[in-house]
Amino acid sequence: MEVGKYLSPKCSNPALGVIMADVEKILKDAHKFLAQEDFKKAYNKFKKALEEDPESAEAHFGMAESGMFVPKLTADEIVESYKRAVEFDPENAFYLLAMGSFSLESGKFGEAEGAYNRAAELDPDNALEFFSEFGVKYSKLAPLFYEQYLDEKTQEMIDRKSLQYMLKAIELDPDRAKKML
């Protein structure tokens, strides 16, 4: 292993370069296990990478992605891993989109909406698809999570939010949509 190969340009500590090279190898192994769908081993490798580099967005993201298939983990723990990934790589729209999707499927609708909107800001070329995905998934999942409270007013609230995102997805002003209907 070449000492200093993974040093950042600002780092002059060769020992740190060895640590970063070790982290790269651990991450490579973790991704291999993830590709093989050995989620527990992948999760443990990502966790090990974080022991070496606690600020690795990639390792936090990998823990979230593999953690979905580790039965002992809660949705809150998985969302926390996504949040840490975003904290260390705040410009990564893919991390935000994955966090938003998982949050939606976990009934964490406020977090999901925020993640989708931030991803749309960061990746305007795909914003319309993000809005569409949020609108459709929210319309299907929210009634399941609000089932015990689902009355006409709650369903209307769900439908309104879904419709707002669908209109954003097709770039149609709500007033114009009302006139058209």
N, C-alpha and C positions, 0 to 999 in steps of 0.2 A: 504494500500500500504506500502510495507516494505521500509523504508528509507535506501538509500544506496545500494539497490539491484542491480542497474545498474551502480554503480560507476566503473570506470576503476581502475585497480590496482594502478595506480599512483595518483589517486584522493583521497583526504582525506576530502573533503568538503561535508558533508551530504546534504546540500541544493542543491548542484549540482546533487546529486543522485536522489532527488525528481524530479528535472527538467527532468533528463534523463528518469525517469520512466514515466513522463507525455508524453514525446516525443514518447516513445515506445507505449503507449496507442493510441496516435494520429496516429502513423504509422499503428498500427493494424487496427484502424477504416478506415484509408485511403485504405488499402489493401482490406478490406471488401467491401467498396464501389466500388473499381476497379473490384473486382470479380463479383459484381452485375451489372456491366456495368453502374453504375451511375457516369459517368466520371466527371461531374462538381463538385459533392460532394467530390469525391476522390481528384480531383485537389485542391480544397479548403483545404482539410485536410492536404495534402502534403505541401501546402503553409504555413499552420498554424504550422506544424512541423518545418519548416525552420525558423519561427519567434523565436522558442525556441532554435533551434540548426542549425544555418546557414551553418554549415559545414557537414550536414548530406547528404552523397552521396545517400543514399536510398531515401531520400525525394526529392532531385533534380531529380533523375531518375524517381521516381513516378510522379513528375510534368510533365516530358517529356512524359511519357507513357500515362498518362490520358489527358494531354494537347492536344494530337493529335485529340481528340474528343471534344474539347472545341472550338467552332467556332470563338470566338473573338481573339484567339491566332494565331500569325504568325508562319511560318516555322522557321524564325530566332529565335524567342523566345523559341521554342521547342528545336532547336539545342543548344541554349545557356544553357538550363537546362541539356541536355545531357553532354555538355562540363563541366559544374560544377560538375556533378556526377563523371565524369572521373577525374576531378581535385582532388576531395577528395578521390577517390578510383582508382588510376591510374593503378592498377594491375588487374582490373576487365575486363576481355575479353568480358563478356556478355554485359556490358555497352557500350563498344566500338563497338561491333557488332550491337547492336540496334541503336546507333548513326549513324553508317555507313549506315545501311539499310534505315533509315529515310532520311539521307542526300542524298542518291542516289535517292530516290523517290521524293525529293524536288529539284533535279537538282543541288545540291551542290557536284559536282563530285570530286573535289579536296579533300574536307573534308572527303567524303565517302572513297576514296581510302586510305587516311592516316589512318582512323579508322580501316578499314579492315586489312591493313598491320600490324598495331600495335596489333590488336586482334590476328593475326596469330603468331606474335612474342611471345605473352603471352601464347597462347594455341597451341603449335606446333602439338598436337595430332589431332586438328581439322583444322589446317591451310589449308589443301587441299580443304576442304569444303568451307572455307571462300573465298579462291581464286576463286573457281568455282562459288560461289554465286555472287561475285562481277563481274566476267566476263560475266555471263549470264544476270544479271540485267542491267549492263552497256550497253551491246549490244542492249537491248530492250528499255531502257529508254533514253539514250543519243540522239538517233535520234528524239525523241519526243520533247526534250528540245531545240535541235538545228535545228528544222524543218525549220525555216525561212532562216537559213544559210546552210542548208543541200545540199551541192553539192557533186560531186564525191570525191573530196579531203577530205572533212569533214567526209564523210562516211568511207573512207579508214582509217582515223585517229581513228575513233570509232572502226572499225573492228580490227585494229592492236592492240589497247589496250586490247580489249576483248580477242583476240587470245593469247596475252601475258599471261593474267591471266588464261586462260584455259590450256595453256601449263604448267604453274606453278602448276595448279591443278592436272594434270596427271604426273607431274614431268618429263616432256619431254623437252630436250634442243631444243631451236629454230633451231639450225643448223641441228640437227638430224631430226627434223620434216620436214625441207626443203628437205633433202635427201630422206626422205620417200615419200614425195609427188612428 
